[in-house]
Amino acid sequence: MARYSNVQSNFSGGLVTDHLVGRIDIDRMANSGRKFENFLPTVQGPAEYRPGFQNKTEETNLSYLSSVSESITFAGNVSYRAVFGGNEVTIYNNEGLLIDTVSTPYGQSELQDLRFSSETNELYIAHPLYKPRVLTGTSGFTFNPDFLHDSAGENLLTSEGKQLTVNAGIVQGSGDWSLTEVDTKVEPFLEADTSLTKVRLVKDQEIAKIVSTDAALATITAAATATDYYIEYEVEGRKVLGKVLDATSSTNYSEVADPSYDAVSGEYTIYVDAVDFVTTITDPDAKLYLLDNTVTYTGTDVIKTTQLEQDGVPSGDVVVRSDVDIFNNSNVNSWLRLDPSNRSNNVVLGQDSKFNLTRWVKITDYKGIQAHPVEFYRGAAYQNKDNNNPLDHDYTVYESGGVYKAYGNSKYDIHNYSNTKSGHVEADSGNRVFSWTGGDFTGNHHTVGDNPIVGNLSTAISFEVVECDSSLEVQEYDAVLNTGGVLVKTTATNTIVTEIANDVLIEASADLFDQTRDIDRHIRVETVTGMVYTKILAYNNAREVRARLNTAVPRDAVTGEYEGNGVGISFSLGAWYTNNYPKTVTKYEQRRIYGGTLTNPNLVFISRLSDDTDFSPTQPDKIVLDTDGITYSLSNINAGISWMKAASDLIIGTSRGIFKLVINQFQASISPKTIRFSLVDEIGCFRDGVLAGTSVFFPDESNTELLEYKFDNNSGIEVTEDVSKLVYPTFVNDTIKKVVYQNNPQPRIWVLTENGLLYCLTYNRQENYYAWSKHTHGGVSGSNNTKIIDITVLRKGFDSNLDQVWITAENAGDFRIAYEVMFSENDAGNEITYFIDSGVKRTIDIATAKVGNQVQIDLTGTPYESGGQVSVVYDGIVKGIYVLSGSTLNIVESRSTGTVEVVFGKNYTGTLQMMYPTWDARNKPAFGTETQRVISQKIFVIDSSTFSQGVDGLVQSVDLPGFDTGVTSASGVYTGFDIERPLRNSQFGVDKIPELVQTQPYRTIFGSLVTKVDLN
């Protein structure tokens, strides 16, 4: 019989399955184990007993048996955990405290289809049956800075006089959370409809809500008939007009109410129906001339109606003249605003007493070009500049060769400055127009008639003239000048305007719309010169819906009506509609990106640059910019999108392969003109993956393999590799349910299986290091074993900035749902590492809790309030197993005062079993032989106290140097080689492989192993 020694220098190989037993050609097999349970392999080599899980809180809502959790990180690295149950989400901070509960539309059976994009301060959520939503909240954290002082205790200030601080601590508070639909202004569209169906746009109601503190609005709220009034307000710097509505004005919008005033806030709330469209004067030199012949005059003023008629304004008409070219037929039915800044009063009747008041008119007809004078002589006497001094000719009125016109029905005897009669006009006989040939002079006297007026036709200019609606006198209210005014103006700084409606009717030539499917669906209508984006608000019938305009409808330059009578040359239906929304979401290159719907699983929807809410593929004038939205169809129409990950590239996992966004090499960002997605691997996937650096780890389509998508530096191409091949067929027998990534203290990929087991892939891409381990939970309630149903990671969740690993655990049978966090691996300060599962940590005041010679700990509200057994670590000392009587834990304590930290929970078993001996001993290979027997082991340990070793489950306890069961701390005490120890139950046989076991709450790290074997 020969005896051989084998040195296993490390345990870095992690877990492998028996399917690889024969692969003695793989070097790492010598450092791997058939069992690697509740130990973590490390890239440095040792195997570490994993920390336990601390019980933080319990959930009684059984819908959380199917819960899905995700992390949210706020600025300042403050992380929260959102746990989705049936129709609600609960928000917890990093201490496991419940912060808020928010209702959701997601039923218990729908939770596994949720996809998330966790971004700073918010969590975007996609589900194929619901509109995208975003979970937001105020972080509820405050900064508690420490002020810097000088040696005298005085505050230290910056040169700007600001207080210097250091170590600004972050304290989490409550915060207010909400789940809201993403307010998408323009949703993505399908390709243009190819049927023979045509659609037409017909103008409908436009409503705005005005909230203002302008006191002038009191005129409206006090009016007997408020709907007689109009309000002028601003939208994006443009002045617009709306007619006041009351509660009976709109059948489509129930929120429309009577005008009201809140005495507490001082705010008026008034709803208005915005006018259809406004002609905006952009030429700063344009002057408008308003002539209103609708006024009813009395007495001697009756002649004014005739005088306006003689100037081309028929009785009952209102016209506006412009001295520059600004009007055409397209202005018909538009509204026009006049005020002193754009208006002239050089008209036949002269200065209007209401000239300084704003007036709005509605254009009804374009009259073309007309000539009219702009200089008039009014009244019975015209004087020289120097009180009739005949030698002063500065006020020359009549010029030689001038042509003049008299207005009215008076006689006009015209006298020169010598008071000599020089001309005579009989206005009432029709002889109104006269020429003056007697030389320039200043008229001194007109024989008085009714409102005598003479116009200088030599000053006539060409005007563009429009006729206006004479039934609408929308002029500014003024307490002195115009108490009958029905226009009230608001100040933009005091007013908030909210659009309630901007509607059109969409009429189809054939059945197109569905009442259940199409409410809130977007429709794009292409006209000759523009692209109109709308959103359906209400269903009228299969051929008509009411929709809101997101962009304006182009108008005909001649008629001013909708271009082409509103008939589109093509249209596209929205890609999103009831029960057909995107399945996944992410953010990349300043664009919001959604992927796949149930009916179009291969479509990628990309928003406009820097606008998450606008997916318009063109500008309103149909021009496509590099910043516009994109709807992209992946090359394989059967490629249903499962997930999207934004790393250095945008990676999309589908049921038919992995696609990568290819950006043009000459451009730095996405453009609709150059965008392309390339198929880089044909491996399909279904469940969500996780981003780890620039790699993506994801289950394959059958959830039986864990794959890594990465860029291979050696080959220079993207590759997808099976990183679970060493543990095959683990996930064939128990498929993958969820994958999460822990970044520190060591990168780890945690895999949760359908049967509630955890597997961990310790990972270091730079070292090309991948090592598996299996993890079972030690929590037991009676005879009901714990099943892990969910897992998530909070980035930098501990104060030490280490990541937190959270699990949702269920005790089968009694359906207790617990949220537990793995104890910190920092093992310092307030982050002591404990090796107990379902551990409850309490800080006890001895003086308060001590009864007799024992400290009594109340277990009410813990998983152990009904009794059972617990493992106890008291003040850092492992106390062992306690059998509970009732809901009290009693521990002997000799001290009378002070505080002590106690942790109690369940032990869990860690097991390492190495591979079969594979070394060749003088041409007698040990592999597979029945004639070998492992007789002893010598183990190098790090910071450890005690463990067990043996064969076939028959193990014996090993106490390392310095170990004392009476005062032993849970922290390790010894580093070095243990003595060589013979193995209990050591026998000849291929299956007699020793095991290293830890069942107690002690830190345990195995560094290396020397094994001696007898071979016959």
Secondary structure, 3 states (H helix, E strand, C coil): CEEEEEEECCCCCEECCHHHCCCCCCHHHHHEEEEEECEEECCCCCEEECCCEEEEEEECCHHHHHCEEEEEEECCCEEEEEEEECCEEEEECCCCCEEEEEECCCCHHHHHHCEEEEECCEEEEEECCEEEEEEEECCCEEEEEEECECCCCCECECCCCCECEEEEEEEECCCCEEEEECCCCECCECCCCCCCCCEEEEEEEEEEEEEECCHHHHHHHCCCCHHHCEEEEEECCEEEEEEECCCCCCCCCCCCCCCEEECCCCEEEEEEEECCCEECCCCCCCCEEEEECCCCCCHHHHHHHHHHHHCCCCCCCEEEEECCCCCCHHHCCCEEEECCCCEECCCCCCCCCCCCCCEEEEEEEEEEEEEECCCEEECCCCCCCCCCCCCCCCCCCECCCCEEEEECCCEEEEECCCCCEEEEEEHHHCCCEEECCCCCECCCECCCCCCCEEEEHHHCEEEEEEEECCCCCEEECECCCECCCCEEECCHHHEEEEEEEEEEEEEECCCCCCCCCCCCCEEEEECCCCEEEEEEEEEEECCEEEEEECCCCCECCCCCCEHHHHECCEEEEECCECCECCCEEEEECCEEEEECCCCCCCEEEECECCECCECCCCCCCCCCCCCCCEEEECCCCCCCEEEEEECCCEEEEECCEEEEEECCCCCCCCCCCCCEEEEEECCCCCCCCEEECCEEEEECCCCCCEEEEEEECCCCEEEEEECCHHHCCHHHHCCEEEEEEECCCCCEEEEEECCCCEEEEEEECCCCEEEEEEECCCCEECCEEEEEEEEEEECCCCCCCCCEEEEEEEECCCCEEEEEEECCCCCECCECCCCCEEEEEEEEEHHHHEECCEEEEECCCCCCCCCEEEEEEECCEEEEEEEEECCEEEEECCCCCCEEEEEEEECCCEEEEECCCCCEECCEECCCCCCEEEEEEEEEEEEECEEEEEECCEEEEEECCCCCCCCCECCCCEEEECCCEECCCCCCCCCCCEEEEECCCCCCEEEEEEEEEEEC
